Amino acid sequence: MKQFQPARVLTELPTQFFASLVQKVNKVISAGHDVINLGQGNPDQPTPSHIVQALQEAAAEPIHHKYPPFRGRPDLKEAVAVFYEREYGVKIDPETEVAIIFGGKAGLIEMPICFTNPGDTILVPDPGYPDYWSGVALAQAKMEMMPLLAENDFLPDYSSIAPETADLAKLMFLNYPNNPTGAVATKEFFEETVAFANQHDILVVHDFAYGAIGFDGKKPVSYLEAEGAKETGIEIYTFSKTYNMAGWRIGFAVGNPSVIEAINLLQDHMYVSMFGAVQEAARQALLQPQDCVDELVAMYESRRAALVAACHEIGWHVKAPAGSFFAWLPVPEGYTSQTFADLLLEHAHVAVAPGIGFGEHGEGYVRVGLLHTEERIREAVSRIARLEIFQKPLTT
């Protein structure tokens, strides 16, 4: 069969690192082993029933069988504005400051395409969500990595970025609560970010995928809560984590009107909006009582406590994440993140995500998802304990 060669931009896309993890896990499963997969980022709970019911009822309405408005339903955008004022005290103009997007990932990948030209510089967190790299590659831009180090609470240190690099940067990705580290940002850090962005004329794109998931009674801070944030960028929010709607592929961007207009323009040419019934269900998710979100966060917090306690019992000195549904665990001496992950999968049948998959500064860690029951999490740590890697239990 004749083979057609794809465009160079496709051949230069980054390798999907986690596709290889899935293959390794499936190989062990096919050999008949019970694998506890802590390496995934896929929510394990169903979408709340009232949201599902809203979809079912809306799907029967003939109005939703037609093409929906190109730029999303106005009543969904109004719901987004209500949600942001209620949750964060931020006023949003639904007509000019909201774009409906096909999941958070799509919005993130669209940003470099909308705002950079080939060769332009984009500041990217390291470690960070690997799909940032995909958008950079599609735009044929280049990345300058911002190290996220434990000694700086996994926040970028803007003073360490060379002024000439900052002046060249057109766009910057941030993500708090953070994937993969579980770190959170403060309003003061976001105010510092606004000042840095203004000084160097940088568009800030804050990935707020885990915006609902904060622990110890602390609500994650929205970038838009910082004074002047709307002047410097946008925030991208997804329904996937807050409402367990990962398979529904819906999210939104809020913030600077010129950025929102560019997103809408690109999507005008790529899509004809999304199924109206999905938009109606999303609207109900935002406007109905948020008890389901509170219950979800409490469940993740209980799982976090179970993981940390179990790790400490076997002598694995880990720190509890402050947000997200991930924990960022240090690799024991003598291993790389990849060799440690391979060891756990092959000999304990526990899958974790090696930190190197998130960038150079992810080395030395593995990412663990709080996406199994407490019983399965404790079982995973018990299996690891039997490898006798951690010899000295912690004392309190």
C-alpha positions in Angstrom: 0.0 0.0 0.0 1.3 3.5 -0.9 2.6 5.4 2.1 1.9 9.1 2.2 4.3 11.2 4.3 2.7 13.5 6.9 3.7 17.1 7.2 7.0 17.8 9.1 5.1 19.4 12.0 3.5 16.0 12.7 6.8 14.1 12.6 8.3 16.5 15.0 5.7 16.1 17.7 7.0 14.9 21.0 6.8 11.2 21.8 3.8 10.4 24.0 5.8 9.2 27.0 2.8 7.8 28.8 1.8 5.6 25.9 4.8 3.5 26.7 3.7 3.2 30.4 0.3 2.0 29.3 1.9 -0.6 27.1 4.1 -1.8 29.9 1.1 -2.0 32.3 -1.0 -3.9 29.8 1.8 -6.4 29.2 2.0 -7.3 32.9 -1.8 -7.5 33.1 -1.9 -9.8 30.1 0.5 -12.1 31.9 -2.2 -12.6 34.5 -1.1 -10.2 37.2 -3.3 -7.9 39.3 -1.7 -4.5 38.6 -2.6 -1.5 40.9 -2.2 1.4 38.4 -1.3 4.5 40.4 0.3 6.1 37.3 -2.9 7.1 35.6 -4.6 10.5 35.8 -8.1 9.3 34.9 -10.8 10.0 37.6 -12.2 6.8 38.9 -15.6 8.1 40.1 -18.7 8.4 37.9 -20.2 11.8 36.9 -22.7 12.9 39.5 -26.2 11.6 38.7 -27.8 15.1 38.4 -25.4 16.0 35.7 -26.0 12.8 33.8 -29.8 13.4 34.1 -29.4 16.9 32.7 -27.7 15.4 29.7 -30.3 12.8 29.2 -33.2 15.3 29.3 -31.4 17.8 27.1 -30.5 15.1 24.5 -34.2 14.5 23.9 -34.8 18.2 23.0 -34.9 18.7 19.2 -33.2 22.1 19.6 -30.0 20.3 20.5 -30.2 18.1 17.3 -29.3 21.2 15.3 -25.9 22.9 14.9 -25.3 24.8 18.2 -24.0 28.4 18.2 -20.4 28.5 16.9 -19.0 30.1 20.0 -21.0 28.2 22.6 -24.4 28.8 24.2 -24.8 32.2 25.9 -26.5 30.6 28.9 -23.5 28.4 29.6 -21.2 31.4 29.4 -23.4 33.2 31.8 -23.2 30.2 34.1 -19.4 30.4 33.9 -19.6 34.0 35.0 -21.8 33.1 38.0 -19.5 30.3 38.9 -16.4 32.5 38.9 -18.0 35.2 41.0 -19.4 32.7 43.5 -16.2 30.6 43.8 -13.4 33.2 43.4 -15.0 36.6 43.7 -14.0 37.4 40.1 -16.3 39.2 37.8 -16.4 37.8 34.2 -18.1 39.3 31.2 -19.8 36.3 29.6 -19.9 37.9 26.2 -16.2 38.8 25.8 -14.3 37.0 28.5 -15.5 33.3 28.2 -14.6 30.8 25.5 -16.1 27.3 25.5 -13.4 24.7 24.7 -13.3 21.0 23.9 -11.7 20.0 27.1 -8.8 21.6 28.9 -6.1 19.9 26.8 -7.5 21.2 23.6 -7.5 24.8 24.9 -3.9 24.5 26.2 -2.7 23.2 22.8 -4.5 25.9 21.0 -2.8 28.7 22.9 0.7 28.5 21.2 -1.1 28.2 17.8 -3.1 31.3 18.5 -0.2 33.5 19.8 3.2 32.4 18.7 5.0 32.2 15.4 7.7 29.7 14.4 10.8 30.3 16.5 9.0 32.2 19.2 9.8 31.4 22.9 7.4 29.9 25.3 8.1 29.5 29.1 7.2 26.0 30.2 7.2 24.5 33.8 9.6 21.6 34.4 8.3 19.3 35.6 5.0 19.9 33.9 2.0 18.5 32.0 3.6 17.0 28.8 0.9 18.2 26.5 2.2 21.7 26.8 5.0 20.5 24.7 2.6 19.4 22.0 1.1 22.8 21.5 4.6 24.3 21.3 5.6 21.8 18.7 2.5 22.4 16.6 3.2 26.1 16.6 6.9 25.4 15.8 7.9 27.6 18.7 10.6 26.7 21.2 10.5 26.0 24.9 12.5 27.6 27.7 12.0 25.5 30.8 11.3 26.9 34.2 12.6 24.5 36.9 10.1 23.7 39.7 12.2 22.9 42.7 11.3 21.5 46.1 13.3 24.3 47.8 11.0 26.9 46.1 7.8 25.0 46.9 7.7 23.9 43.2 7.0 27.5 42.1 9.1 29.0 39.3 11.8 31.5 40.4 11.3 34.4 38.0 14.6 36.0 39.2 16.5 33.0 37.8 15.2 33.6 34.3 17.6 35.6 32.2 16.1 39.0 31.3 16.9 38.5 27.6 15.0 35.2 27.7 12.1 36.8 29.4 12.0 39.6 26.9 11.9 37.0 24.1 9.1 35.0 25.7 5.6 35.4 24.1 3.7 33.0 26.4 4.0 31.3 29.7 2.3 28.2 31.0 1.5 27.8 34.7 -0.5 25.1 36.5 -1.6 25.2 40.2 -2.7 23.0 41.9 0.2 21.4 40.0 0.4 18.3 38.0 2.6 16.4 38.8 3.9 17.9 42.1 0.6 18.6 43.9 2.0 22.0 44.9 -0.3 25.1 45.2 0.2 28.7 44.5 -0.5 31.8 46.6 -2.2 35.0 45.7 1.2 36.7 46.3 2.9 34.4 43.8 0.2 35.3 41.2 0.7 39.0 41.9 4.4 38.5 41.3 3.5 36.7 38.1 1.4 39.6 36.9 4.3 42.0 37.5 6.7 39.7 35.7 4.3 39.3 32.7 3.8 43.1 32.5 7.5 43.8 32.7 8.3 41.4 29.8 5.0 41.6 27.8 4.2 37.8 28.3 0.8 36.2 27.9 0.1 34.0 31.0 -1.9 30.8 30.5 -2.9 29.4 33.8 -4.0 25.7 33.6 -6.6 25.5 36.5 -7.5 21.9 35.9 -7.4 21.0 39.6 -8.9 24.2 40.8 -11.4 22.5 43.0 -9.0 20.2 44.7 -7.3 21.7 47.7 -6.6 20.1 51.1 -6.5 21.0 54.8 -9.4 23.4 54.4 -7.5 25.6 51.9 -9.3 26.5 48.6 -6.9 26.8 45.6 -6.4 30.3 44.4 -7.5 31.4 40.9 -4.9 33.4 38.9 -7.7 35.9 38.1 -7.9 36.8 41.8 -4.6 38.6 41.5 -5.0 42.3 40.7 -4.3 42.9 37.0 -4.3 39.2 36.1 -7.0 39.7 33.4 -4.7 42.2 31.7 -2.0 39.7 31.4 -3.7 36.4 30.5 -6.3 33.8 30.9 -7.2 30.8 33.0 -8.3 27.4 31.5 -10.8 25.3 33.5 -12.0 21.8 32.8 -15.1 19.9 34.0 -13.0 16.7 34.0 -11.7 16.8 37.5 -14.2 19.0 39.4 -17.2 17.0 38.2 -15.7 13.7 37.0 -16.6 14.6 33.4 -13.3 13.5 31.8 -14.9 11.7 28.9 -17.3 14.6 28.1 -14.5 16.8 26.7 -15.7 20.2 27.8 -14.0 23.1 29.5 -13.7 26.9 29.2 -11.2 29.7 29.1 -11.8 33.0 31.0 -9.9 36.2 31.1 -8.4 38.7 28.7 -10.9 39.5 25.9 -8.3 39.6 23.1 -7.2 36.1 24.0 -10.7 34.9 24.2 -11.5 36.3 20.8 -8.4 34.5 19.3 -9.5 31.2 20.8 -13.0 31.7 19.4 -11.7 32.6 16.0 -9.5 29.5 15.8 -12.4 27.3 16.9 -14.7 29.0 14.4 -12.5 27.4 11.7 -12.0 24.1 13.4 -15.4 23.2 15.0 -19.1 24.0 15.0 -19.2 24.2 18.8 -20.3 21.1 20.8 -23.4 19.1 21.3 -25.9 21.4 23.0 -27.0 18.8 25.5 -23.4 18.5 26.8 -23.4 22.3 27.2 -26.6 22.1 29.2 -25.3 19.5 31.5 -22.2 21.6 32.0 -24.3 24.6 32.8 -26.2 22.6 35.4 -22.9 21.3 36.9 -21.8 24.9 37.5 -25.2 26.2 38.9 -26.5 23.4 41.0 -25.4 22.8 44.6 -21.7 21.8 44.9 -22.1 19.1 47.5 -20.8 16.5 45.0 -17.5 18.6 44.7 -17.1 18.8 48.4 -17.6 15.1 48.8 -15.1 14.4 46.0 -12.4 16.5 47.6 -13.0 14.9 51.0 -12.6 11.5 49.4 -9.3 12.5 47.8 -8.1 13.9 51.1 -8.9 10.6 52.9 -7.0 8.8 50.2 -4.1 11.2 50.6 -4.0 10.5 54.3 -4.0 6.7 53.7 -1.1 7.0 51.2 1.1 9.2 53.3 0.5 7.1 56.5 1.2 3.8 54.7 4.4 5.2 53.1 5.7 6.5 56.5 5.0 3.1 58.0 7.4 1.5 55.6 10.1 4.2 55.9 9.3 6.1 52.7 9.7 9.7 53.6 7.0 11.5 51.5 5.2 14.8 51.8 1.5 15.1 51.4 0.4 17.1 48.4 -1.4 20.4 49.0 -3.7 20.0 46.0 -4.7 18.0 42.9 -5.2 14.3 43.0 -1.5 13.5 42.6 1.3 12.8 45.1 5.0 13.5 44.1 7.1 10.9 45.8 10.9 10.9 46.0 12.7 7.9 44.5 15.0 6.0 46.9 18.8 6.3 46.5 20.3 4.1 43.8 17.4 4.4 41.3 16.3 6.7 38.6 12.6 7.5 38.3 12.4 5.1 35.3 14.3 2.1 36.9 12.3 2.6 40.1 9.0 2.6 38.2 10.0 -0.5 36.2 11.0 -2.3 39.5 7.6 -1.6 41.1 5.7 -2.7 38.0 7.7 -5.9 37.4 8.1 -7.1 41.0 5.3 -5.4 43.0 2.8 -5.1 40.2 2.3 -1.4 41.1 2.4 1.2 38.3 3.6 4.7 39.0 4.6 7.4 36.5 8.3 8.1 36.4 9.1 11.8 37.0 11.4 12.1 33.9 8.3 11.9 31.8 7.3 15.4 33.0 10.7 17.0 32.2 14.3 16.9 33.2 13.6 18.3 36.7 11.1 15.5 37.3 14.0 13.1 37.7 14.2 11.8 41.3 10.4 11.5 41.7 7.5 9.3 40.7 3.9 10.5 40.4 1.2 8.6 42.2 -2.5 9.2 41.5 -5.1 9.1 44.3 -7.5 7.3 42.0 -8.0 4.0 43.8 -9.8 3.2 47.0 -7.9 3.6 50.3 -7.8 -0.2 50.5 -6.1 -0.5 47.1 -3.7 2.3 47.9 -2.6 0.6 51.2 -2.3 -2.7 49.3 0.0 -1.0 46.8 2.3 0.3 49.5 2.3 -3.1 51.2 3.4 -4.7 48.0 6.2 -2.1 47.7 7.2 -2.8 51.3 7.8 -6.5 50.5 10.6 -5.4 48.1 12.5 -4.3 51.2 13.7 -1.1 49.6 12.9 1.0 52.6 14.7 -0.5 55.6 14.2 2.0 58.4 10.6 3.0 59.4 10.2 6.7 60.2 9.9 7.6 63.9 7.6 10.4 65.0 
